[in-house]
Amino acid sequence: MTDGQSDKQPEIDNKLLKLVVMIPAFNEEERVGQAVTAVREEKENLRKAGYDQHIYVVDDGSTDKTLEICRSADIDRIVRHKLNQGLGAAVRSGLKAARQDGADIVVKFDADLQHDPKDIVDLVQPIKDDTADVVYGNRFERIEYDMPFVRKTGNKVFTGLMRWLTKWPLQDSQPGIFAVSSSYLSVFHLPGDYNYTQQVLLDAYHKGMRFDHASVAFRKRETGKSFVSLKYPFRVIPQIIMVLVSVRPMRIFGTIGLLFILLGASVFFVEIGIWALDDAIKPIRSVNLVMGSMLFGLQTLFFGILAQLIVEMKKSG
């Protein structure tokens, strides 16, 4: 799935935290070289702040010159997907590679340079201070352009949804820059290939991680095309359900099971009541509906209990 290519392995000072800046890229030949250069220019500033910077690029099956440009750039490791799998898959592969290499902190950075590498120091500070395990950039305090109405509305909707699901004080749930600690790196699970933002939030929350925001600059995209479109909600919501099922199956299956049990019981008691008032020939007219709802609800509920036990056993094991 991946091939690691170490163009340069700097000598590591044991006093420094290993900081991996991961850059997913899909057909980003126009900007990926500039993005790598801009991040590399922060190497000395990061070293002074206590970090040993490494740059990883995840080429997600690019068909342009992205891979060629990356191979000729000053990059510590290239992780390659032979076929395009999606941004979520690229982030997953980058996090796995960083975990394999013993990273203390990982920063995800966009290849389109909408973010400023100078913000990395502030972004990772809560992790260094041991007050957070996941830090998301908050773009809306320093945004440099008028975000399109559809994207702005969509971000507000999903930020509100994530705030409700995680109980975290989220201001921006979909930035292109975030940081995670080695604690989260050791336990993360991102099942969806399309996007990563909601998956990371839900996965980290249900694994007891700590969250924080850091103010970051956000520029207008000058090249390439964003993957966010009107199809976005229809592709993200199934991923949210997948994450919830993988970390809290009872929250999904238990709720569904109880709803069907409640439906069957409600029909049962309503029809019994109608019969008791002599307004019906037989006690239960909708036998199939009552039995079907109750059985489906019980099966779903027991499946949720079994799935939750498996999840808990994996945690303890």
N, C-alpha and C positions, 0 to 999 in steps of 0.2 A: 504493500500500500504506500509505503514511503521509502525514500532513499535519502539518507543523511549525507551531506557533503560538507566537510569542514574545510573551508578555505583558509581559515586562520584561527588558531586556538591561543588566545592571549594567556599569559601567565597569571594565575589567580592568586590574589592576596587573600589569605585566610581571614583577615579582618573585615573584608568586604562581603556584602551580601550579593549573591549571584542573581542578577536581574536580567531576565530574558524579555526582550521586546519582540513580540510575535506580530508579523505583518502578513495577514492572508491576502492573496492576490489572485484575481482572475481577469485575464486580458487587461492588465494595467500597465502596458508598455510605456504609455505616455508619462506616467508619474511615479512608478515604483522605484526607479533609480533615484529620483529626487527625494522620495520619502526615505529611502535607506540612507542617503547622504545627510539629510536633515537630522535623522535620529543619531547617526554616527557622530555628528558634530557635538552632540550632548554628552559624549562619552566621558570627557574630562570633568565636566560639571557634575556628572553623576558619581564619578570616582571620588571627587571632593566631598560629596554628600554621603559617601559610604557604600557605593554600589559598584559592582563590576559588571558592566553592560555587555550583553551578547545579543546579536540580532539574528532572529530566525525568520525566514520567509516561507510561507506555505503556498506553493503554487497549486491552485485548485484546477488543474487540467487546462491551463491556458493554451490557446491556439495561436496567439500572436508571439511577440518576442519577449514576453515577460520572463520566462525561464532563462533565456539567453542573457538578458540584462542582469538578472540576479546572479547567475554563475560568474559573471565578470565583475560583480560588485564586491565590496568589502563586507561579506556576510559570513556569519559563523556557522550557520547550518541552513540547508534548504530541504524542506519536506515537500515531496511532490506527490500529487494525485494524478494518475495517468488520465483519468476522466474527470470532468467537472462533477462534483458531488454536492456543492452548496456551501454557503458561508458557515453554517452550523458545523458541518463536517470538517471544514478547514480549521475552524477554531478548536474543535475537538482534537484533531491531529496535532495542532501546535501545542496544546496543553499537554498532551501525552508525551510529545518529544521533550518538552521542558521538564516534565516530571522524571522522565528517564535520565535526563542529564543533571538532576539534582538542583533544580532552580529553587531559590528562596522566594522569589517574587516573579510573577509574569505579568507583563503589560500587553494588552492587545491594542494595536495601532493600525489605523486605516492606511491603505496604500495610496489613497487619493489625496493625501495631505490636507484634508479638511480640518484636522487637529494640529496643534502646535507641539512639537517634541519637548519644548521648554516646560510644558505642564506636567511632564512625567514625574519630576521631583516632588511636586506637591501631591500628585495623585497617589504615589506610593508611601507618603509620609505616615498616614494612619496605620498602614501595615507595619512599617518600621517601629512605630510607637506602640504596637501591639494593642491597638484599639479597634481594629477592623480586619476582616479576612477578605472582604470583597469591597472594592471602591469603584463606584461609577462616576464618570465625568458628568458634570451638570453643565450643559451647553447654554442654558437660557439666560444666564447672567452676563455672558460675554459673546453672544452670537453676533456675527458681523454682517448678516444679511437677513432679508425678510423671507423666512421659511414659507414655502407654498402652503396654502390653506389646508389642503388635504393631508399633507404630512404633519402639519402642526396639530390638526384635529385628531388624527390617528395617534400621535404621540400622547396627547392628553388622555385619550380613551384608554390606551394600554397602560399608561402610567397609573391612572386611577385604578385599573383592574389589578395591576401588580401591587399597588399600595394596599388594596383590600385583601389580597391573597397572602401577602407577606407581613402586613402590619408594620412595615418599615416606612420611614418618612421620605418616600421617593419623590424626587422632583423631575427626574429624567430617566426613563426606563430603557431608552434605546440609543445611547451614545455609541460612537465608533471607537471609544477609548475606555478601557477599564483595567483594573489591576486585581490580582488575586494572590493570596498567600500560599505558602507551601502546605498549610493545613487544609485548605480547600482543594489544592492541587492533588492531594493524596486520596481524596474521596469523591471527586466530581464525577457526574454521570450526565452526559448530554446525548439523549437518544435521537433527537431530531436533526436532520441535515440542513434544513432551510435557513433558520436563523438561530442566534445564540442568546440574545439579550434576555428574553423572558425565561429561557431554560436555566441560565446561570442563576438568576434571581430566585426562582422557585427551588431549584436544587440546593442552593446554598442555604436558603431559609430553613428548609425542612431537615437540613443536616446540622443545624445549630450554629451556623456561621454568624459573624457580626458584619454589619453593613455601614458604609459611610459614603458621602458624596465629596467631590472636590470640584471646584469651579474650573472650567476649561474653556479655551477659545474655540470657536467653531466658524469656519470659513465656508464660502459658497463653493460647491463642487465645480471645478473648471474642466475636467476631462472625464470620460467614461460615462457610465449610466448606473444610477442607483438601482438596487434590486427591489426596493420598496415600490409597490404599485397598488392598484385597487384590489389585486388578488391577495395582498398581504394578510388581511385578517383571516381569510379562509385557509391559509397555509400555516399561520401561526397558532391559531386556536387548537387544532389537533395536536400540535407539539406541546402546548401547555397541558392538555389532558394527558399526553404520554408521560410527561414529567411527574404530574400528580399521581398517576397510576403507579409509577415506578418507585415513588418515595412515600406516598400515603394512599395505598390502594383502597383502604376503608373509606376514605373521604369521597371517593368516586363510587365504588361499588356498594358501599354501605348506604349512601344517600339514594342511589337508584333503587336498591332493594327495598328500603323502607318506603319509598314513594309508591312502588307497586303493591306492597303489602297494605299500605294505607288506602290505595285505590280499591283493592279487593274487599277490604273490611268495610269501607264506606258503602259500596254497592250492596254488600251483604246486609248491613244494618238498615239501610234505607228500604230495601225490598222486604225485609222482615217487618219493618214498621208499617209499610203499606198493607201487607198481608194481615197484620194484627188488627188493622182498622177495617177489615173485611172488604178492602178495595181490590183484592187480587185473588185469583183462583188457587195459586200455589205459593208457598213461602218465598222461594227463590226462582225468579224467571231467568236471570242472566247467569246461569250456572257456569257456563264456559268462561265468561268474563271473570267471575269471582275466583274460580279454581285456577284459571290461567294466570291471573295477576298475582294471586297468593303464592303459587308454586314458583313462578319466575322471580318474584321478590325474595322468597326464601333462598332459592338457589344462588341468586346474585349476592345476597347478604353473606351466605356461607362461603362463597368464592372470595369475597372481600376479606373475610376473617382469615381464610387460608393464605391469601396473598400477603396480608399484613404480617402473619406469623413468619412467612418466608423472608420478608424484608427484615424483620426484627432479628431473625436467626443470622442473616448475613451480616448485620451490624455487629452482633455480639461475637460472631466467628471471625 
